[in-house]
Structures are given as structure tokens and as C-alpha cells.
Amino acid sequence: MLNALTVDLEDWYQGLQIPMSEWSVYEDRVVPATERLLEILDEARARATFFTLGFVAERHPELIRRVAEDGHEIATHGYSHALLYELEPDQFREELRRSVALLQDISGQPVLGHRAPFFSITRRSLWALDVLEEEGIRYDASIFPVRNWRYGIEDAPRWPYQLPGKQLVEFPMSTCRIRNRNVPMTGGAYFRIYPYAVSQRLLRAINRGGHPAVFYIHPWEIDPDHPRIPLPRRIGLTHYFNLRATERRLRRLLRDFRFAPMREVVSVG
């Protein structure tokens, strides 16, 4: 079974709900962290979709060109890492257009995919799917069918599907069913919190059921020495948890499963 390998290409501080106006005071580490990740993927002969923040692309175009030249897909992660349900539709459209134009110009690739920061397409922001369709995005990977304080639509479909009345395909984040609840499983902090054997078993269960899984990671997760700053407890605990295990676990994952960019798994483009 071919699974989708995805990277949220952003720096370590950009997903901490710190306003973009304050980003300049933090150490920029996205280039060496991403270069390290690219080396790991190259050694495993694995290709991924890089959901890239427009802010990062604007400041490091050479990095985005390298990602594209290494055979990976470039998709959009928005521009400012803002929660979609805190934006107005016109703001989201403007950010989307700005990000897509940057990424296409730098990479030479058409941008077909989108992932919202913080998986923030929820019931409060379903209007974003209309904007994505209107702007020519072919697939979205933003809906997490779980209950979480920041994201999630718990009763959303768990497998890739075409949205009613649209060309847009939704590739939801992977979950497993435990006691009639959807439980998040493959990627980010979940990959660091669960023992590797648990992640492996859950992913294999999805594949045995005839479904592709989606795995996601951030470059900063293989940079365990990035700065530690005071954070709200529920953010800091997951952000910094078990970072030194990430690279070892990722290498094992790439040996144990078959992966491809998301556009190939959903067959668009």
C-alpha cells in the first residue's frame, strides 16, 4: 500500500501561535533542519509533499528550489500560519493567492495541494473549501476527524473523498478507531508520544483495511537543539516532547512502509 508522506515546511517558532509581527526576534533554523530532512529522505529514496509556508518561501527561495529539484512536491501551507477560523474569507483568499504565486514562481511546479495551519478547517471555517475550489486547488489535507481543543471535525470521513459538488479531494489526517472514538495516530507529536511499535501497528492496520495513510512531520522535529522558550503548558509539552527520538523513528518508518507525495496517492494533476 502506498501512503502519503508529508512535511509541514515551517520554522520551529511559526507553529506556536506567536504573531508574525514578532517572528523576527527568533532564531531562524529552517534551512539546516530542512536540509537534514532532505538528506534522510534521499538516503531512503523517499519523496514527499512539502506543504510550504509562504513566509518561508519568500525568505528562503533557494531552499524551496532545492526541495523541488530533489523530486518532492511543493504544496501550500498558507502564508502567515494563521488559524483559518480567525480569518475572513477574503483574507484567506489573499494569503492563498500570495503563497501559491510565490511557490509556483520559485519551484516551477503547479501548486495543487493545500494544508491549513493547525489543521484549522473546522465547522467554523468550512467556507475555506469553497475558496480552495475557486482558486484551483485540487486537493486539501486539512480536516482532522478527531476532537481537539484547536482543530478537528470528529464525524468527518476518515478516508480520502471528493467533496460533494466539487472537484476538490479531501485527504483527511489518519486516525484509528478505539472504543467508538477516532484517535490521531501518524505524525507530529503523536509520532513522538506513542512508542514506535504502536505507530507501526496502527499504520499497518490502516493498510490492511485497504486504505492509504498520511504521515506528517516538521523539519524542526529533527532539530532537537532548537531554542526552548516559555510556552503555555499544553503547547510546550507536545512541542518539545521526545524530539531526540524523531530522526531514528523516521528512518525506521521509511524502511517499514512505502510512501509517495500526496498528489500521487490521490491521483491528481
C-alpha positions in Angstrom: 0.0 0.0 0.0 1.3 3.4 -1.0 1.0 6.0 1.8 1.3 9.8 1.6 4.4 11.3 3.1 4.0 15.0 4.0 6.2 17.7 5.5 4.8 21.0 7.0 7.7 23.3 6.0 7.9 25.9 8.6 10.4 27.1 11.3 10.2 26.0 14.9 8.5 29.1 16.2 6.0 29.5 13.5 3.5 27.0 14.8 3.5 28.2 18.3 0.8 30.8 17.8 3.3 33.6 18.1 2.1 36.6 16.0 4.0 37.0 12.7 4.9 40.6 13.7 7.2 39.0 16.5 8.9 36.3 14.4 12.0 38.4 13.7 13.2 38.0 17.3 13.6 34.2 17.0 16.5 32.3 15.6 15.9 31.1 12.0 16.8 27.4 11.8 14.5 26.2 9.0 17.3 25.9 6.3 19.6 23.5 8.1 16.7 21.5 9.6 15.1 21.0 6.2 18.4 20.2 4.5 18.9 17.5 7.1 15.4 16.1 6.4 16.1 16.1 2.7 19.3 14.1 3.3 17.3 11.5 5.3 14.6 11.3 2.5 17.3 11.0 -0.2 19.0 8.1 1.7 15.7 6.3 1.9 14.8 7.1 -1.7 11.6 8.6 -0.5 9.7 11.5 -1.9 7.2 13.7 -0.1 4.8 16.6 -0.3 6.2 19.7 1.3 3.3 21.9 2.5 5.3 25.1 2.5 4.6 28.3 4.4 4.7 31.3 2.0 6.7 33.3 4.6 9.4 30.7 4.5 9.4 30.6 0.6 9.7 34.4 0.4 12.8 34.4 2.6 14.5 31.2 1.5 13.7 30.7 -2.2 16.9 28.7 -2.7 15.6 26.1 -0.1 12.3 25.7 -2.0 14.1 25.3 -5.3 16.3 22.5 -3.7 13.2 20.7 -2.4 11.6 20.8 -5.9 14.9 19.8 -7.6 15.1 16.8 -5.2 11.8 15.5 -6.7 9.4 16.5 -4.0 6.0 18.0 -4.4 5.5 21.7 -3.4 2.1 22.5 -1.9 0.8 25.4 0.1 0.6 25.8 3.9 -0.7 29.3 3.6 1.4 32.4 4.1 1.3 33.5 7.8 0.4 30.3 9.6 -2.9 31.9 10.8 -5.8 29.8 12.1 -8.3 29.8 9.2 -11.3 30.2 11.6 -9.7 33.5 12.8 -9.5 34.9 9.2 -12.2 36.3 7.0 -12.7 34.6 3.6 -11.2 37.5 1.7 -8.1 37.4 4.0 -7.7 33.7 3.4 -8.1 34.1 -0.4 -5.4 36.8 -0.4 -3.0 34.7 1.6 -3.7 31.7 -0.5 -3.0 33.6 -3.7 0.1 35.1 -2.4 1.5 31.8 -1.2 0.6 29.9 -4.4 2.1 32.6 -6.6 5.4 32.5 -4.7 5.6 28.7 -4.6 4.9 28.3 -8.3 7.3 31.0 -9.3 10.1 29.6 -7.2 9.6 25.9 -7.8 8.3 25.9 -11.4 5.6 23.4 -10.3 1.9 23.9 -10.3 0.6 24.0 -6.7 -2.3 21.5 -6.4 -2.4 20.8 -2.7 -3.2 22.8 0.5 -2.9 22.1 4.2 -4.3 24.7 6.6 -2.1 25.7 9.6 -3.1 23.8 12.7 -5.5 21.7 10.5 -7.8 24.6 11.1 -10.6 23.8 8.6 -13.3 23.0 11.2 -17.0 23.6 11.2 -16.3 27.3 11.7 -14.2 27.5 8.5 -15.8 25.1 6.0 -16.2 28.2 3.7 -12.4 27.7 3.1 -13.2 24.7 0.9 -15.2 26.9 -1.5 -12.3 29.3 -1.7 -9.8 26.4 -2.4 -12.1 25.1 -5.2 -12.5 28.6 -6.7 -8.7 29.2 -6.7 -7.9 25.9 -8.5 -6.6 23.8 -5.6 -7.1 20.1 -6.4 -6.8 18.5 -3.0 -6.8 19.6 0.6 -5.3 17.8 3.6 -6.6 20.0 6.5 -9.5 18.1 8.1 -8.6 16.0 11.1 -11.5 13.7 12.1 -10.9 14.0 15.8 -11.9 16.1 18.8 -9.2 18.5 19.8 -9.1 21.9 21.6 -7.7 23.6 18.5 -8.8 21.6 15.4 -11.0 18.7 14.2 -14.3 17.6 12.8 -14.8 14.3 14.7 -17.5 12.8 12.5 -15.8 13.7 9.2 -15.0 10.9 6.8 -11.7 9.1 7.7 -10.6 8.2 4.1 -9.8 10.3 1.0 -13.0 11.5 -0.7 -14.2 14.0 -3.3 -16.2 16.8 -1.8 -19.9 16.9 -2.9 -20.4 19.2 -5.9 -16.6 20.0 -6.2 -13.5 18.8 -8.0 -11.7 19.2 -4.7 -10.5 16.0 -3.0 -10.1 15.9 0.8 -7.3 13.7 2.2 -8.1 13.6 6.0 -5.5 13.0 8.6 -5.1 9.4 9.6 -6.9 8.0 12.7 -7.7 4.7 14.3 -11.0 3.7 16.0 -10.7 2.9 19.7 -13.9 2.5 21.7 -16.0 4.2 19.1 -13.7 7.3 19.0 -11.3 8.4 16.3 -7.8 8.6 17.8 -5.0 10.6 16.0 -2.0 8.4 15.1 0.6 9.2 12.4 2.7 12.3 12.6 3.8 15.3 14.5 3.7 15.0 18.3 1.7 11.7 18.1 4.7 10.1 16.4 6.9 11.2 19.3 4.5 10.4 22.1 3.5 6.9 21.0 6.1 4.1 21.1 7.2 3.4 17.5 5.7 -0.1 17.7 2.3 1.4 18.3 2.6 3.8 15.3 3.8 0.9 13.2 0.9 -1.3 14.2 -1.8 1.4 13.7 -0.4 2.3 10.3 -0.3 -1.4 9.2 -3.9 -1.8 10.4 -5.0 1.1 8.0 -3.2 -0.5 5.1 -4.7 -3.9 5.8 -8.1 -2.3 5.6 -7.2 -1.2 2.1 -6.6 2.4 2.8 -3.6 4.7 2.4 -2.4 6.6 5.5 -0.9 10.0 5.7 2.1 10.8 7.8 3.3 14.3 8.6 6.4 15.8 10.1 8.0 19.2 10.6 11.7 19.9 9.9 12.2 21.3 13.5 11.2 17.9 14.8 14.6 16.5 13.8 16.4 19.6 15.2 16.1 18.8 19.0 18.5 21.6 19.9 16.3 24.4 18.7 15.6 27.1 21.4 13.4 26.4 24.3 11.1 29.3 25.2 8.3 29.7 27.8 5.0 28.4 26.4 1.6 27.5 27.7 1.8 24.1 29.2 -0.4 22.2 26.7 1.6 23.7 23.8 5.1 23.3 25.3 4.6 19.7 26.4 3.8 18.4 22.9 6.2 20.7 21.0 9.3 19.7 22.9 8.4 16.1 23.8 10.9 13.4 22.8 12.5 15.3 19.9 15.7 13.3 20.1 13.8 10.2 19.0 12.3 11.6 15.9 15.1 11.1 13.4 15.7 7.5 14.4 12.0 6.7 14.3 11.6 8.4 10.9 14.4 6.4 9.4 12.7 3.2 10.6 9.3 4.3 9.3 10.8 4.9 5.8 12.2 1.4 5.8 9.0 -0.2 7.0 6.4 1.5 4.7 6.0 2.7 1.1 5.5 6.4 0.7 4.9 8.9 -2.1 3.9 12.6 -2.5 0.2 13.1 -1.7 -0.7 14.2 -5.3 0.4 10.7 -6.5 -1.6 8.9 -3.8 -4.8 10.8 -4.6 -4.0 10.7 -8.3 -4.5 14.4 -9.2 -2.5 16.6 -11.6 
